């Protein structure tokens, strides 16, 4: 089935009002916060120490509610209709907006900080409901696109709110317009919140809210650990906010002291970074064809490491006077710096969107709010750690800004190593996705025939040496590959294949022990609820035609009866990895990046899954005209 563009979700009632409401909320938070910082910096005469103290206090007061109340908010999100939560919180935002008016006009720092704490408190309660609502209103194939739009909207709102807040707070006359804008945005956000469809909880709504934060956090983490990969994904998302905090916080100083740019350079770099995040988020939805593709996560981490390092090594400015954005980006070095910043954002979008979708998709509906609350707490914690890390590097160790940015960029590789060691599937998916995308133009049909959960045996024709990678890239779930032992034992490939959980097999007449061990491993994998891929022809095709199926899989089904899914590989004969030209991989550039397809047929019940029946089904799939949809 073809996936529609995620932008179409904006037109639908189940997503459009929600998107606008959360966008306006993020915009208002940053509009008020940056206005406060500008008023403090350029208002009444204050020392640099006093300004620094107030700025740090403002940052702390906005984050503090996430530590204190996010878990309570997650508990509420799991027991109350999320539409009702969003409406009440947007109404609270209206009250805060009205309170912001006298605070800004009077310039009273204590009152402004109190209002900022209120905005932080409202955001802490809003975040779990905001993210846990998505899986209720979106289908699984829309979840990546929905998260992409949310990330795009969030960063654009942060950027625009920061810029507008700084401009409007710079003069007393514009300050009145700023107050009116904050109030109007809050009211408009409430109006859109009223059109968000209901999202009722899946558990008992009479359950009491536990106000013991420590006990609630322990129970939530214990439940999250029961679902493999979710806690790791939360930590990986939190690393993204660590990196973002370091980059965005140090960007003004780096632009001035290293790049030699004035405030306009900072604004442009912030803008293109946000645009990069948005572009990467939307690109993620496009590249993953609407499905959850965790292979993009390592790719994103590598990209952030590479371009983050290049940005850290940006050449220092030679002049004494600060240059404007026009002068800076007219130079070759300025263009390269801008390109590095936008690509950090693009790869950041590729990194974070699949992780957020994974957390939402894998978490049970009755735990989703608390899971997103744990995510909020960890995000806030990593942001605080990022600030402390910057202080240690810059103040205590007295290292340069370039060193700080370089260490942060290289931290992506450390995070990647931790992720891959804990869950090798991330790296394997990246390899399969890259091979599928760079070698061919892969189109997939029949993904809906693959079971979402539980065991299954996939049988496919065998045309090239990378059939297993193409089928793995096409599948919505990880596959266990059964492959010829001499191929498995290739020194370069063996570590990767072992990581992928491949099962080596040899014909019984070649290696009786290996054959028995492979059959036992296949049966155990099926008992464990996994999908197992078998090439029943037993060898690579020499002619491109379908060969006689062997019956070994029938003996597996006799002991472990599971559904059998026939799969057909289209258009691969004659490509570089096939034996069309004798030995494979001897004719470079043969049908490179040609259109090929993977088609999954309807499942066959184990009682009817004979070699003859499955061979006929796959032959029929190969014979008909290819209608492969992305």
C-alpha positions in Angstrom: 0.0 0.0 0.0 1.3 3.4 -0.9 2.0 5.8 2.0 0.6 9.2 1.8 2.6 12.3 2.6 2.7 13.2 6.2 1.7 16.8 5.3 -1.8 15.5 4.5 -2.2 14.8 8.2 -2.3 18.5 8.8 -5.6 18.7 6.9 -7.3 16.0 9.1 -9.2 16.7 12.3 -7.5 13.9 14.1 -4.1 15.6 13.8 -4.4 19.2 12.4 -5.9 20.9 15.6 -3.5 19.0 17.8 -0.5 20.1 15.7 -1.5 23.7 15.8 -2.2 23.7 19.5 1.2 22.2 20.4 3.0 24.4 18.0 1.4 27.6 19.5 2.3 26.3 23.0 6.0 25.9 22.1 6.0 29.2 20.4 4.5 31.0 23.4 6.9 29.4 25.9 9.9 30.6 23.9 8.4 34.0 23.1 8.0 34.8 26.8 11.2 33.2 27.9 13.4 35.1 25.4 11.5 38.4 26.1 12.4 37.9 29.8 16.1 37.4 29.0 16.2 40.5 26.7 14.4 42.7 29.3 16.8 41.5 32.0 19.9 42.1 29.8 19.0 45.5 28.4 16.5 46.8 30.9 17.4 48.3 34.3 21.2 48.6 34.9 22.5 45.3 36.2 25.9 43.8 36.6 27.1 41.0 34.4 27.0 38.7 37.4 23.4 39.6 38.2 22.3 39.1 34.6 24.1 35.7 34.5 22.4 34.7 37.7 19.0 35.6 36.5 19.5 33.9 33.1 20.6 30.7 34.9 17.8 30.9 37.3 15.3 31.3 34.5 16.6 28.2 32.7 16.4 26.3 36.0 12.9 27.4 36.9 11.6 26.4 33.5 13.1 22.9 33.7 12.4 22.3 37.4 8.7 21.3 36.9 9.7 18.5 34.6 11.6 16.9 37.5 8.9 17.6 40.1 5.7 16.9 38.2 6.3 15.1 34.9 5.7 11.6 36.5 2.5 12.8 38.0 1.5 14.2 34.6 2.2 10.9 33.0 0.1 9.1 35.5 -2.8 11.5 34.8 -2.3 11.1 31.1 -2.9 7.3 31.5 -6.1 7.8 33.5 -7.8 10.8 32.0 -8.9 11.6 28.4 -6.0 13.3 26.8 -8.2 15.7 24.9 -9.5 17.0 28.3 -6.0 17.3 29.6 -4.9 19.4 26.6 -8.0 21.7 26.8 -7.5 22.4 30.5 -3.8 23.0 30.0 -4.3 25.4 27.1 -6.8 27.2 29.3 -4.1 27.4 32.0 -1.8 28.8 29.3 -4.4 31.6 28.7 -4.3 32.5 32.4 -0.5 32.5 32.4 -0.6 34.7 29.3 -2.7 37.3 31.1 -0.4 37.1 34.1 2.6 37.7 31.7 1.2 41.1 30.7 1.8 43.0 34.0 5.0 41.1 34.6 6.6 42.2 31.2 5.3 45.7 31.3 6.5 46.3 34.9 9.8 44.6 34.3 9.5 42.9 37.8 12.0 40.1 37.6 10.4 38.1 40.4 7.0 38.2 38.8 8.4 37.3 35.4 10.3 34.4 36.9 7.1 33.2 38.6 5.2 33.3 35.3 8.0 31.5 33.6 7.8 28.8 36.3 4.1 28.6 35.5 4.8 28.1 31.8 7.3 25.3 32.7 4.8 23.7 34.9 2.2 23.8 32.1 4.7 22.3 29.7 5.6 19.5 32.1 2.0 18.4 32.3 1.5 18.9 28.6 4.4 16.8 27.3 3.2 13.3 28.3 -0.3 13.9 27.0 1.1 15.4 23.8 3.2 12.5 22.8 1.1 9.6 24.2 -1.9 10.9 22.2 -0.3 10.3 18.8 -0.6 6.5 18.7 -4.3 6.8 19.5 -5.1 9.1 16.6 -2.6 7.8 14.0 -2.2 4.4 12.4 1.1 2.6 12.8 2.3 3.6 9.3 1.5 7.3 10.1 3.4 7.4 13.4 6.7 8.3 11.8 5.2 11.0 9.7 3.3 12.4 12.7 6.4 12.5 14.8 8.3 14.2 12.0 5.7 17.0 11.9 5.8 17.4 15.6 9.6 17.7 15.7 9.4 20.1 12.7 6.8 22.2 14.5 8.6 22.2 17.8 11.9 23.5 16.4 10.3 26.0 14.2 8.2 27.3 17.1 11.4 27.5 19.3 13.2 29.4 16.6 10.4 31.8 15.7 9.4 32.4 19.3 13.0 33.1 20.3 13.5 35.6 17.4 10.2 37.4 17.8 10.6 37.6 21.6 14.0 39.2 21.2 12.8 41.7 18.6 9.6 42.8 20.4 11.2 43.0 23.8 13.8 45.4 22.5 11.6 48.5 22.8 8.9 49.7 25.1 6.5 50.4 22.3 6.8 46.9 20.8 6.5 45.4 24.3 2.8 46.3 24.3 2.4 44.4 21.0 4.4 41.5 22.5 1.9 41.2 25.4 -1.0 41.2 23.1 0.6 38.6 20.9 1.2 36.3 23.9 -2.4 36.5 24.9 -3.8 36.1 21.4 -1.6 33.0 20.8 -2.7 31.4 24.0 -6.4 32.0 23.2 -5.9 30.7 19.7 -4.2 27.6 21.1 -7.2 26.9 23.3 -9.6 27.3 20.4 -7.6 24.6 18.4 -7.4 22.4 21.5 -11.2 22.3 21.6 -11.2 20.6 18.2 -8.8 17.8 19.2 -10.7 14.5 19.0 -11.2 12.5 22.3 -8.4 10.2 23.4 -9.8 8.2 26.3 -7.5 6.1 28.6 -7.3 2.4 28.2 -7.2 1.7 32.0 -9.4 2.3 35.0 -10.2 6.0 35.2 -11.0 5.8 38.9 -7.4 4.9 39.7 -5.8 7.4 42.2 -2.9 9.5 41.1 0.3 8.6 43.1 2.0 11.8 44.2 5.1 10.0 45.5 7.5 10.9 42.7 10.3 8.5 43.7 8.0 5.5 44.0 6.2 6.3 40.8 9.4 6.7 38.9 10.8 3.3 40.1 7.6 1.5 39.2 7.5 3.2 35.8 11.1 2.3 35.0 10.4 -1.3 36.1 7.5 -1.5 33.7 9.4 0.1 30.9 12.2 -2.4 31.3 9.8 -5.2 30.4 9.6 -3.9 26.8 13.0 -4.4 25.2 14.6 -1.3 23.6 12.3 1.3 25.0 14.5 2.5 27.9 17.5 2.6 25.5 15.5 4.7 23.1 14.6 7.1 25.9 18.3 7.5 26.7 19.2 8.0 23.1 16.5 10.7 22.7 17.9 12.4 25.8 21.3 12.4 24.3 19.9 14.4 21.4 18.7 17.1 23.8 22.1 17.0 25.5 23.7 17.8 22.1 21.1 20.4 21.2 21.6 22.2 24.5 25.3 22.4 24.1 25.1 23.6 20.5 22.3 26.1 21.0 23.7 27.5 24.2 27.2 28.0 22.9 26.3 29.1 19.3 26.2 32.9 20.2 29.6 32.8 21.8 31.1 30.5 19.1 29.7 32.8 16.4 31.2 35.9 18.0 34.6 34.7 19.3 35.5 32.1 16.7 33.6 32.9 13.5 33.7 36.6 14.0 30.0 37.1 13.3 27.6 39.5 14.9 24.1 38.8 16.2 22.7 38.4 12.7 25.0 35.5 12.1 23.7 33.8 15.2 20.1 34.3 14.1 20.8 32.8 10.6 22.7 29.8 12.1 19.8 29.2 14.5 17.4 29.4 11.6 19.2 27.0 9.4 19.7 24.6 12.2 16.0 24.5 12.9 15.3 24.2 9.2 17.7 21.3 9.1 15.9 19.6 11.9 12.6 20.0 10.1 14.0 18.9 6.8 15.6 15.8 8.4 12.3 14.9 10.2 10.3 15.1 6.9 13.1 13.3 5.1 13.0 10.5 7.7 9.3 9.9 6.9 10.1 9.8 3.2 13.1 7.5 3.5 11.4 5.1 5.8 8.3 4.9 3.5 6.0 5.5 6.5 7.3 2.6 8.6 9.4 2.5 11.7 13.0 2.3 10.3 15.5 2.1 13.2 18.3 1.8 10.7 18.1 5.6 10.3 19.2 6.1 13.9 22.9 5.0 13.5 23.0 6.9 10.2 21.8 10.0 12.0 24.3 9.6 14.8 27.2 9.2 12.3 26.0 12.3 10.4 25.8 14.4 13.6 29.3 13.2 14.6 30.9 14.0 11.2 29.3 17.4 10.5 29.5 18.4 14.2 33.2 17.8 14.1 33.6 19.8 10.9 31.7 22.6 12.5 33.9 22.5 15.5 37.0 22.8 13.2 35.6 25.9 11.5 38.4 28.4 10.8 38.7 31.3 13.2 38.0 34.8 11.9 41.0 36.9 11.1 39.5 40.4 11.5 38.8 42.4 14.7 35.4 43.8 13.7 32.4 41.5 13.8 30.8 40.9 10.3 27.1 40.7 9.4 25.3 37.7 8.1 25.4 39.0 4.6 29.2 39.4 4.6 29.8 36.1 6.5 27.7 33.9 4.2 29.1 35.6 1.1 32.5 34.0 1.9 33.4 30.4 1.1 34.1 29.5 4.7 30.7 31.0 5.7 28.9 28.8 3.2 30.7 25.7 4.5 29.9 26.6 8.1 26.2 27.1 7.2 26.2 23.8 5.3 27.6 21.9 8.3 25.0 23.4 10.7 22.1 22.6 8.5 23.4 19.0 8.0 23.8 18.6 11.8 20.1 19.4 11.9 19.1 17.1 9.0 20.9 14.1 10.6 19.4 15.1 13.9 16.0 14.8 12.4 16.9 11.3 11.0 18.1 10.3 14.5 15.3 11.5 16.7 12.1 10.8 14.8 12.4 7.0 14.6 13.3 6.9 18.3 10.2 8.8 19.3 8.0 6.6 17.1 9.6 3.5 18.6 8.9 4.6 22.1 5.3 5.3 21.3 4.8 2.2 19.2 6.3 -0.3 21.6 4.8 1.0 24.8 1.4 -0.4 25.9 -1.4 2.0 25.9 -1.9 1.9 29.7 1.7 2.9 30.3 2.3 5.3 27.4 1.7 8.5 29.5 4.1 7.5 32.2 6.7 6.3 29.6 6.6 9.7 28.0 6.9 11.3 31.4 10.1 9.3 32.1 11.3 10.5 28.7 10.6 14.1 29.7 12.4 13.7 33.0 15.5 12.1 31.3 15.5 14.9 28.6 15.5 17.5 31.3 18.2 15.7 33.3 20.5 15.5 30.2 19.9 19.2 29.5 21.1 20.0 33.0 24.1 17.6 32.6 24.9 19.4 29.3 25.1 22.7 31.1 27.3 21.2 33.8 29.5 19.6 31.2 30.0 22.9 29.4 31.0 24.6 32.7 33.5 21.8 33.4 35.1 22.1 29.9 35.1 25.8 29.6 35.5 27.1 33.1 37.3 24.4 35.1 39.4 22.8 32.4 39.7 26.1 30.5 39.4 24.4 27.1 38.2 26.2 24.0 34.7 26.4 22.6 35.9 24.4 19.6 37.0 21.6 21.9 33.7 21.6 23.7 31.8 21.3 20.4 34.2 18.6 19.1 33.8 16.5 22.3 30.0 16.8 22.0 30.1 15.8 18.3 32.3 12.7 19.0 30.0 11.8 21.8 27.6 10.7 19.1 30.0 7.9 18.3 30.1 6.8 21.9 26.3 6.8 22.0 26.2 4.9 18.8 28.6 2.2 20.2 26.4 1.8 23.3 23.2 1.5 21.2 24.7 -1.1 18.8 26.2 -3.1 21.6 22.9 -3.3 23.4 20.7 -3.8 20.3 22.7 -4.9 17.3 19.5 -4.7 15.2 20.0 -0.9 14.9 23.3 -1.4 13.0 22.1 -4.3 11.0 19.0 -2.4 9.9 21.2 0.5 8.8 23.4 -1.8 6.7 20.4 -3.4 5.0 18.7 -0.1 4.5 21.8 1.4 2.9 22.4 -1.5 0.6 18.8 -1.6 -0.5 18.7 2.2 -1.1 22.1 2.6 -2.8 22.1 -0.6 -4.9 18.6 -0.6 -6.2 15.3 1.4 -6.2 13.5 -1.0 -3.9 9.7 -1.2 -4.0 7.7 -3.3 -1.6 4.2 -4.8 -1.8 2.3 -7.0 0.7 3.9 -5.8 3.9 0.5 -6.2 5.5 0.8 -10.0 5.0 3.7 -10.1 7.5 2.4 -10.9 11.0 2.8 -7.9 13.4 3.6 -10.2 16.2 4.3 -13.9 16.7 6.2 -16.5 14.6 6.3 -17.0 10.9 8.3 -18.7 8.2 9.2 -16.7 5.1 10.1 -18.6 1.9 11.6 -16.7 -1.0 13.3 -17.3 -4.3 17.1 -16.9 -4.3 18.6 -14.7 -7.1 21.5 -12.7 -5.6 24.0 -12.7 -2.8 22.1 -9.9 -1.0 18.6 -11.2 -1.2 18.6 -11.6 2.6 19.5 -7.9 3.0 16.7 -6.8 0.6 14.1 -9.0 2.3 15.4 -7.7 5.7 15.1 -4.1 4.6 11.6 -4.8 3.2 10.3 -6.4 6.4 8.6 -4.5 9.1 10.2 -6.8 11.7 13.7 -8.2 12.2 14.3 -11.5 10.4 16.4 -14.5 11.3 18.2 -15.5 8.1 19.1 -19.1 7.2 22.1 -19.1 4.9 24.8 -21.4 3.4 27.5 -22.0 6.0 30.5 -21.3 3.7 29.0 -17.8 3.0 28.3 -17.3 6.7 32.0 -18.2 7.5 33.5 -15.4 5.3 35.7 -13.6 7.7 34.5 -10.1 6.9 30.8 -11.0 7.0 30.7 -13.3 10.0 30.6 -10.7 12.8 27.8 -8.9 11.0 25.9 -12.1 10.3 26.3 -13.2 13.9 25.0 -9.9 15.1 22.0 -10.3 12.7 21.3 -13.7 14.2 21.8 -15.6 11.0 21.6 -19.3 11.1 24.3 -21.2 9.2 23.2 -24.4 7.4 24.9 -27.0 5.2 23.3 -29.9 3.3 23.0 -33.0 5.3 25.5 -34.8 3.0 28.1 -32.1 3.6 27.8 -31.6 7.3 25.3 -33.6 9.3 26.0 -31.8 12.6 25.6 -28.3 11.1 22.4 -29.4 9.4 20.9 -30.7 12.7 22.0 -27.6 14.6 20.5 -25.3 12.0 17.1 -27.2 12.1 17.1 -27.0 15.9 17.9 -23.2 15.8 15.1 -22.6 13.3 12.6 -24.4 15.4 13.7 -22.6 18.6 13.5 -19.2 16.8 9.9 -20.0 15.7 9.0 -21.1 19.3 10.4 -17.7 20.5 8.0 -15.9 18.2 10.5 -14.7 15.6 10.3 -14.5 11.8 12.6 -16.8 10.0 13.7 -16.5 6.3 14.5 -19.6 4.3 15.5 -20.0 0.7 14.0 -23.4 -0.1 15.8 -23.7 -3.4 18.9 -24.4 -1.3 21.3 -22.4 -3.6 21.6 -19.3 -5.7 19.9 -19.5 -9.1 22.2 -20.1 -12.1 19.6 -19.3 -14.7 17.2 -16.8 -13.1 14.5 -19.4 -13.1 12.8 -20.8 -10.0 14.4 -24.1 -9.0 12.9 -27.1 -7.3 12.1 -26.5 -3.6 13.6 -28.7 -1.0 11.4 -30.1 1.7 13.4 -29.4 4.9 11.0 -26.7 6.0 8.2 -29.2 6.0 9.9 -31.1 8.8 10.2 -27.9 10.7 6.5 -27.2 10.3 5.6 -30.7 11.4 7.1 -29.9 14.9 6.4 -26.2 15.0 3.3 -25.3 13.0 3.4 -21.6 12.1 2.1 -19.5 9.2 4.2 -19.5 6.0 4.6 -16.3 4.0 5.7 -16.7 0.4 8.0 -13.9 -0.9 9.0 -13.1 -4.4 12.1 -11.1 -5.5 11.4 -9.2 -8.7 13.9 -7.7 -11.2 17.2 -8.9 -9.7 18.4 -11.3 -12.4 21.2 -9.7 -14.4 22.2 -7.3 -11.6 25.7 -7.1 -10.2 25.0 -9.5 -7.3 23.4 -12.2 -9.5 25.1 -15.0 -11.6 23.7 -13.8 -14.9 27.3 -13.2 -16.1 28.8 -16.4 -14.6 30.4 -15.7 -11.2 28.6 -13.0 -9.3 30.1 -9.5 -8.7 32.4 -9.7 -11.7 30.5 -7.2 -13.9 30.4 -3.9 -12.2 27.6 -1.4 -12.8 25.3 -4.0 -14.1 21.8 -2.8 -13.4 23.0 -0.7 -10.5 20.2 1.3 -9.0 17.6 -0.4 -11.2 14.0 -0.9 -10.1 13.5 -4.1 -8.2 10.8 -5.3 -5.9 9.9 -7.5 -2.9 6.4 -8.9 -2.7 5.0 -10.7 0.3 2.1 -13.1 -0.5 -0.8 -14.1 1.7 0.1 -16.4 4.6 -0.4 -20.2 4.1 -1.6 -22.3 7.0 1.0 -24.9 8.1 -1.2 -27.8 7.2 -1.2 -26.7 3.5 2.4 -25.5 3.3 4.1 -28.1 1.2 7.1 -27.5 -1.0 4.9 -28.0 -4.1 2.2 -25.5 -3.0 4.7 -22.8 -2.0 6.8 -23.2 -5.1 3.6 -22.8 -7.2 2.6 -19.7 -5.3 6.0 -18.0 -5.7 6.1 -19.0 -9.4 2.7 -17.3 -9.9 3.9 -14.2 -8.1 7.0 -14.0 -10.3 5.1 -14.6 -13.5 2.5 -11.9 -13.1 3.2 -8.3 -14.0 5.1 -6.5 -11.2 2.9 -4.1 -9.3 5.3 -3.1 -6.5 4.3 -0.1 -4.5 6.4 1.7 -2.0 
